[in-house]
């Protein structure tokens, strides 16, 4: 990758990390931590997953900005490859958080069940 793109990626990743840290900071007192984690994971995935544009030799570009650029500025809209990458990456992150949420719910229910079984009143 060209040196300018490495520097651009470093600046972009740094900005996204600061944005996610700020989001975590402002949402840290939410009662629903799974929702906070889902929102932050979805944002991280769609903002940091690289995709290749329409030119084969082009360096990778962040997925969501590429999708928005193609939707706004290109005549035919977003390419199917970019749209599919966006859908599958966001869907994959959602599926991971769904599995984590179900496991956490089952662990929480099991802990509550043990407490109520030992309490006779």
C-alpha positions as CSV (number, residue, x, y, z in Angstrom):
1,X,0.0,0.0,0.0
2,X,1.2,3.5,-0.8
3,X,2.6,5.4,2.2
4,X,0.0,8.1,1.9
5,X,-2.8,5.6,2.2
6,X,-1.1,4.1,5.3
7,X,-1.1,7.5,6.9
8,X,-4.7,8.1,5.9
9,X,-5.7,4.7,7.4
10,X,-3.9,5.5,10.6
11,X,-5.6,8.8,10.9
12,X,-9.0,7.2,10.1
13,X,-8.6,4.4,12.5
14,X,-7.5,6.8,15.2
15,X,-10.6,8.9,14.6
16,X,-12.9,5.9,14.7
17,X,-11.3,4.7,18.0
18,X,-11.8,8.1,19.5
19,X,-15.4,8.1,18.3
20,X,-16.1,4.7,19.7
21,X,-14.4,5.6,23.0
22,X,-16.6,8.7,23.3
23,X,-19.7,6.6,22.5
24,X,-18.7,4.1,25.2
25,X,-18.1,7.0,27.7
26,X,-21.5,8.6,27.1
27,X,-23.3,5.3,27.2
28,X,-21.4,3.8,30.2
29,X,-24.3,4.2,32.6
30,X,-26.9,2.5,30.5
31,X,-28.8,-0.3,32.2
32,X,-28.8,-2.3,29.0
33,X,-25.1,-3.0,28.5
34,X,-25.8,-5.5,25.7
35,X,-27.4,-2.7,23.7
36,X,-24.4,-0.4,24.2
37,X,-22.1,-3.2,23.1
38,X,-24.2,-4.0,20.1
39,X,-24.2,-0.4,18.9
40,X,-20.5,0.0,19.4
41,X,-19.6,-3.3,17.7
42,X,-21.9,-2.5,14.7
43,X,-20.3,0.9,14.4
44,X,-16.8,-0.5,14.6
45,X,-17.4,-3.2,12.0
46,X,-19.0,-1.0,9.4
47,X,-16.5,1.8,9.9
48,X,-13.3,-0.3,10.0
49,X,-13.8,-3.2,7.6
50,X,-11.9,-2.5,4.4
51,X,-13.3,-2.9,0.9
52,X,-12.0,-2.6,-2.6
53,X,-13.6,0.0,-4.8
54,X,-14.4,-0.4,-8.5
55,X,-10.7,-0.3,-9.6
56,X,-8.9,-3.6,-9.1
57,X,-5.5,-2.1,-8.2
58,X,-6.9,0.5,-5.8
59,X,-6.0,0.3,-2.1
60,X,-8.7,-0.8,0.3
61,X,-11.1,1.8,1.5
62,X,-13.3,1.8,4.6
63,X,-16.6,0.1,3.9
64,X,-19.2,2.5,5.1
65,X,-17.6,5.6,3.6
66,X,-17.1,3.8,0.3
67,X,-20.8,2.7,0.3
68,X,-22.0,6.3,1.0
69,X,-19.7,7.7,-1.6
70,X,-21.0,5.3,-4.2
71,X,-24.6,5.9,-3.3
72,X,-24.3,9.7,-3.5
73,X,-21.8,10.4,-6.3
74,X,-21.9,7.4,-8.7
75,X,-24.6,7.2,-11.3
76,X,-25.5,3.6,-10.8
77,X,-25.4,3.7,-7.0
78,X,-23.3,1.3,-4.8
79,X,-21.8,-1.7,-6.5
80,X,-23.2,-5.1,-5.5
81,X,-19.9,-6.2,-3.9
82,X,-19.8,-3.2,-1.6
83,X,-23.4,-3.5,-0.7
84,X,-23.0,-7.3,0.1
85,X,-19.9,-6.6,2.1
86,X,-21.8,-4.0,4.2
87,X,-24.8,-6.3,4.8
88,X,-22.7,-9.4,5.7
89,X,-20.3,-7.5,8.0
90,X,-23.1,-5.8,9.8
91,X,-25.1,-9.0,9.9
92,X,-22.1,-11.0,11.2
93,X,-21.5,-8.5,14.0
94,X,-25.2,-8.6,14.9
95,X,-25.1,-12.4,15.0
96,X,-22.1,-12.4,17.3
97,X,-23.8,-10.0,19.7
98,X,-27.0,-12.0,19.5
99,X,-25.1,-15.2,20.6
100,X,-23.3,-13.3,23.4
101,X,-26.6,-11.8,24.5
102,X,-28.3,-15.1,24.7
103,X,-25.4,-16.7,26.6
104,X,-25.4,-13.8,29.1
105,X,-29.1,-14.0,29.5
106,X,-28.9,-17.8,30.3
107,X,-26.1,-17.2,32.8
108,X,-28.1,-14.4,34.5
109,X,-31.2,-16.6,34.7
110,X,-29.2,-19.5,36.2
111,X,-27.7,-17.2,38.8
112,X,-31.2,-15.9,39.8
113,X,-32.6,-19.4,39.9
114,X,-30.0,-20.6,42.4
115,X,-30.7,-17.6,44.6
116,X,-34.5,-18.2,44.6
117,X,-34.1,-22.0,45.2
118,X,-32.1,-21.5,48.3
119,X,-34.5,-18.9,49.7
120,X,-37.4,-20.7,51.3
121,X,-39.5,-17.5,51.9
